[in-house]
Amino acid sequence: MVLLQTKNLNSFYGDFQALYNISIELMPGEIIAIIGANGAGKSTLMRSITGLVSKTENEILFKGNILNNLSPDKIVKRGISMVPEGRKLFPSLTVEENLLIGSNVSRKGKWNLKSIYDLFPDLYDKRNISSNLLSGGQQQMNAIGRSLMANPELILFDEISLGLAPIIIKTIYKNLPKVIDEGMSAIVVEQDISKALEISNRVYCLQEGKISLEGDSKKITRDQISKAYFGM
């Protein structure tokens, strides 16, 4: 059974159309990567799935149920959570308070404060300080932990490595299989093409709001990706 599906999805910001006829499928336990140049529509796709883009046409389906027109909080309750670009933590709250926000949906699952701290020990050491005092990597861990606290079936990572030092990126990706192995599926928007292909089963490339390439991450060539990126 398909877990998530978009059928010829069109998305708009006011009168401006950002996505054109986007059709993707995600199976249970699968990781797909979304790649593309800046402004290609990657974040708009993530925001459309999570209800943050209110004007869409055609269907977004999760476990066969239509998500269009649902509010973001109802979509989280259905089992979809996102680690947004820029992390979007509450700077006036502590690390632990930010984590607890994710548990407000009261979905059952393995993720709680203990399991998050086991995954990211740095957060335990910093749990009582304001999130704005964390390093960029620690803030990303805090944002990932907050999303996991909702115990989602599908987690979306929007530009997971953006602006982080290579050693921090390595740490985050080292922990990613521990998350997915717990039965979740994931969609990863990633600027590092090599990393995107390495961690995903399949990849979609967006170019000017349209899918320009899709396929098995282990079979797609760099030449195909270059052409898809720039519309050659």
N, C-alpha and C positions, 0 to 999 in steps of 0.2 A: 504494500500500500504506500502511495506517495504521501510523505509527511507534509511538505509545503509545495505549493504550485502557484505560479502566476500565469494567467492566460491572456496574452496580448495586452498586458498592462500599460495603460497610459497614465502619466502623473503630471500634475500641473501645479505651478505656483501662480495663483491668480489666472491671468490669461496666457501665461508663458508655459508652454509644454516642455517638460524636462525629460520624460521617458516616452518612448514610442514602441508599442507592441512587444513588450518584454515578456517572454515566456521562459520560465525556469522551472526545474523540478529538483526536489531534494528528498532523498530516501532516508528512512530511519537509520541512525548510526553513521550517516555520511557527512563528509566535510566538503563543501564546495567553496572555491575561491572566486572572488569578483575582482578583476583587474581592469585597468584602463587609465588613461591620462587624466590630469586634473580637469574637472568640469565634465567628465564623461557621463555622470549620472549615478555613480556608485553609491554615494551617500543618500541620494534621493531614493534609490531602490530600498536601502535599509530603512529609511524613514517612512516609506510607503508601507512596507510590511508591518512596521510597528505602530502605524496609525498616526504618525507625526506629520504626514502629508495628507491633508483632509480631502483634497480634490483628486480622485482617481476614477478611471474608467476601466471596465471589465474586471475580471475576478482575481482576488487573492484568496487562496484556499489553504486552510490548515487542518489536516486530518479530515478533509472533505467538507469542512464548514467555511462559509464565506466570512472573511475578516473585514471587507470593505465597510466603512462607516462606523466601525467599532472604535471606541475611545482607546487611547494607549493603555490605560489601566486595565481595561477589560481584556485587551490582547495579552498583557502580562499574565492575567489570571488564566487565560487559555493555555499558557505554557511557552510563551515566547518572550525572551529577555534580550536586551541589547547593551553592549559596552560601547557608548557613543564616542565619536571622534571628539577629542579634547577632554574626555573623561567626565566632565560635567559633575564633579563632586560639589558638595555643599561646604564651602570653605570655613564657615562658622561652626561646623560640627566636627566632632572628633572622628578618628578613623572608625571606631566601633559604632558610633551613631550613624555614620554613612552606611556601614554594612547592614545595620538593622533596618534601614529604610527598605532594603530589598526583601526583607522577610514579611513586610506588611500584607502581601497577597495571601499568606497562609497556605501555600501549596506544600504538600508532604514530600519529603525526599531526604537525601543524605546530607545536604548542605546546610550547615549551621555554623555558629561562630567557631566551634572547635575544629570542624573540618576545614574551614577557611584558613584558620591560623596554622593548621597542619600543612596546608598547601603553600601558604606564604608566611613563614615564620617572622619575617621582618615586620609584618603588620601587627603581630602580637606584641612585639617590643614597643611599637608606636601607638598602640590602641587608644591611649588616653590623650593624645595630642591632636591638635587641629589638623585637618587634612591638608590645609594650605602650607603646612610646614614640612610636608613630605617631599622627597625628591620626585622627579618625573616618573621614574620607574615604580616607586612605591605608590604614587597616585594611580598609576595604571593597574597595579595589583589591587588597590582599594576598589577601583571601578569594576574590575573583573569579579572580585569577591562580592560586591553589592549585587551584581547581576546573578551570580550563582546562588545567593541567598533566596532568590525567588524560586529555586528548584525548577528551572525551565526544562522543557523537552528539546527546545531549540534555542541556541544562543547565537547572537549576531555580534561579530567583532568589527567595528568600523575604524579602519586605520589603526590597528592594534599597536604597530611599532613606530608610528609617526613621532618624530622628535626625540626618540629615545636613543641612548648610547648602545652600541652593538652588544656589549656584555649584558645589558638589561634585556634587550630583545632576545638574546639567547636564553636567558633565565625564564622569560615568559613563555617562549615556545617550548622549552623543556617541560614545562608543567602542563601545556595544552593537552597532550594525550591523556593525562590523568583525568582531565575534565571530560573529554569525549568518551573515554572508556567507561564512564559511568552511565552509558546508554543514551547520551544526548547526541543531537546532530548540531552542526555548526555551519554558518556562512561567515567567511572571513574576507573582508576588504583589506587588501594588502598592497602597498606600493612597491615592495621588494618582490619582483617577479619570481626569482629563484626560490625564495621562501614560500611564496604562494603555491608554487607547483609542488614543492617538497611536502607540504603538510596536507594537501587536499587530494581528494579522489577525482574531482572534475573541476573544470575552470570555465568561467564565462568572461569574455572580454567585452566591455562596453566602449562605444565610440560615438560621441555626440548623441547620447541618449538611446542608442540602439545596440542590440547584440551584434557584434562583428565577428565573433568567434566563440565556439564552445566545443568541449570535448574532454577526453581522458587526460588528466594532468601529466601522466607519464608518457603520453604519445604525442602531444602537441609539440611542435618544433619552435625554436626561437624565431625562425624566419616567418612562420605563420603568425606569431604574436606581434612581431614588428609591423607586419602588414595590417593586422587587425587594429593595432594602436593608432596608426596614422592614416588609416583608410586608403592604403596603397593598392 
